[in-house]
Amino acid sequence: MALIVQKYGGSSVGSVDKIKRIAEKVKRYRDNGDEVVVVVSAMGGETDRLQGLAEELDGRPVAREMDVLLSTGEQVTIALLAMALRHLGAEAQSFTGWQVPIVSDDAHAKARIQRIEPDNLRSALDAGNVAVVAGFQGITESGEISTLGRGGSDTTAVALAAALGADECQIYTDVDGVYTTDPRVVPNARRLEQITFEEMLEMASLGSKVLQIRAVEFAGKYGVPLRVLSTFDDGPGTLITLEDQVEEPIISGIAFTKDEAQLTVLGVPDRPGIAYSLLGPIGEHNIEVDMILQNVSGDSSSDYTLTDFTFTVHSRDFDAAKELLEKSAKELGAREVSGQSGITKVSLVGVGMRSHANVAARMFKALSDENINIRMISTTEIKISIVIETKYLELAVRALHDEFELDEEPQRVDSGLTPTADQD
Amino acid sequence: MALIVQKYGGSSVGSVDKIKRIAEKVKRYRDNGDEVVVVVSAMGGETDRLQGLAEELDGRPVAREMDVLLSTGEQVTIALLAMALRHLGAEAQSFTGWQVPIVSDDAHAKARIQRIEPDNLRSALDAGNVAVVAGFQGITESGEISTLGRGGSDTTAVALAAALGADECQIYTDVDGVYTTDPRVVPNARRLEQITFEEMLEMASLGSKVLQIRAVEFAGKYGVPLRVLSTFDDGPGTLITLEDQVEEPIISGIAFTKDEAQLTVLGVPDRPGIAYSLLGPIGEHNIEVDMILQNVSGDSSSDYTLTDFTFTVHSRDFDAAKELLEKSAKELGAREVSGQSGITKVSLVGVGMRSHANVAARMFKALSDENINIRMISTTEIKISIVIETKYLELAVRALHDEFELDEEPQRVDSGLTPTADQD
């Protein structure tokens, strides 16, 4: 018997029929003797419908009332799923955020969970109930309804698992796990049995399609074993876990982000505060910056040292960012601003590279063998990112997937927490 | 400056445009310097939609989860109305049932309000807000979401008005007040400026189209001045108030109920308990009984006194009630069961009849002049009800409306609480 927290997103609960299928899945765990807490999102489309109503009334609706409005979406789902479970003979009790309670700070629309009082849920479980909890919402200390922002349901599930000391937190999605890379680019991309929290975070560009980054951070912080698996197919999915529990492969996967643009300021006088001077205006305009690199310039024709400063943004923000940057660069007395749109970042991720010195060399050689020019390089302890022209994306990812033999299965690890579906 | 509680039902908040119009109406009261608490129902159709989803999952959904589900309907409306008010520049704060809190017993789906803690609302009003409260819902002592049953929003409004010591509770509907009788029957039926709580209760068959009876009882008990008025037309409506505040007319109005059926047991041995023996099985089959009359029989041919026992039910229940009654009558040794469907009850209602002796005589003469045969008569202190064949309905109501000159305006009373709409 295990205590399992499961989370089903909006597309998994998008209709009455889908809710019935989830009830059947949850029932199998109960019949297996497990205690189950289920976290659900609003039915697919419901949040958009409610937002549409609000926007008809007020183009800039106040966040407090948006939270009152949007939190009804999950409340509908918890009631319906509890009914569906009871209809199958599984006792169930629904919980809104305030009924748990899930106490958050008072940043409406983007609240963060402060603490969870698990006693009410524990009582419901002890009485033999499946506890069905509304994701994405909480209550502030002063009794206001809050929401954690879109996608916050993953965080709710992880936080509940931590508060209850659950054996596993299962995030059900429309994919059956985390892959070595995007299977649309590399057909023999392989589903990972396990991956570490750190790797999952570094693989954000793959991972964000599957899991909210905040939920992964939270799970890592509290050591909650997290499993990503498919709602409507059976299978073990991918277990995201602490490093020392993993059979370490050198490389876990290859992430990439298309549609990036690079901006470089050449010959900036190297004074304290230049990074802020250049990036401050960019941030104020809500332009997200990805990679940041700073090289010392070889230019010694002037009295002080000059440096080159490079960063990447999304392609759509290229023009706006360039304009802002040219203004800042002029004020700083920089020599020149250059940039290029249509570039792609490719990242090799793996905790194993810490103890394997030649990973970078192997990576650069594989790319060189394909005549792919590397424009930028940036590394962390467990990731090597390069920037290339987008036209080389597929070629680069396939070459790296082959080089590190990611299609080959490492030793299998199984927690035994995923029961086999009835096949009748 | 007055403190006013307003209630708008589902058809008044059925669309974003209607919510905007209500916000404008509420804003006029704020601009007039009044403090306003607004109680709203779910948007028209929403409760049916949610019930439909529940029934797809479980034909007999558990009441606790139905309350979790249905209470979202009003929660959506309070958020939207608060947004609409803020958009017009009126500060507003929404309150769910549990946020007020409105504490109820734990009879899910038909809960009764136990108490209201007004401090949170009072604070919101003191801060200059319109308080927008979800009708029809509460929270039990153990923290469960409850609903007061359909139509319970009227009761919410009256209970809030009582708890806050409001100057007036305004119930907005699709009619512009309470009429002397149904205007479809008597074209010159007149809107009443005032009516007492007792009269309103006795005019249930008219009043129930306008107000929930429980809300009227509640308002009477706590002395809350209640006003029925139209959502989308301007006008003073009808004030329902305590007897001693009313300029007493002899007769306030004429109520009627079509589709009744009469059942009579003739020659029942007059022993204690016969009423229960005859009506018990009827009640157990959920058949509602309206008028009940018992006459002492003139029959003295046997050792004990015999009596006749008559009651009325809805036409649709006639056959079932007759079958049950024949069985009970046989067991009691009664002589005969007779009955007739297709009859109508017409009631003359007015607190003034207490001090006017000849009201009944005038009523019977007016009907006699039209050759209308009276089948049954029943009276209370402020009501005289007769039963006639349905074909005489219109004739009887018009004759009585004329006899008591109900189309003529009594002296006007105005509380001054209804501001005139801007006409621009």
Interface residues (C-beta under 8 A of the other chain):
Chain A: V16 I19 K20 L50 L53 A54 E56 L57 D58 P61 V62 R64 E65 M66 V68 L69 S71 T72 Q75 V76 I78 A79 L80 A82 M83 A84 R86 H87 Q93 S94 T96 W98 Q99 N120 G143 I145
Chain B: V16 I19 K20 L50 L53 A54 E56 L57 D58 P61 V62 R64 E65 M66 V68 L69 S71 T72 Q75 V76 I78 A79 L80 A82 M83 A84 R86 H87 Q93 S94 T96 W98 Q99 N120 G143 I145
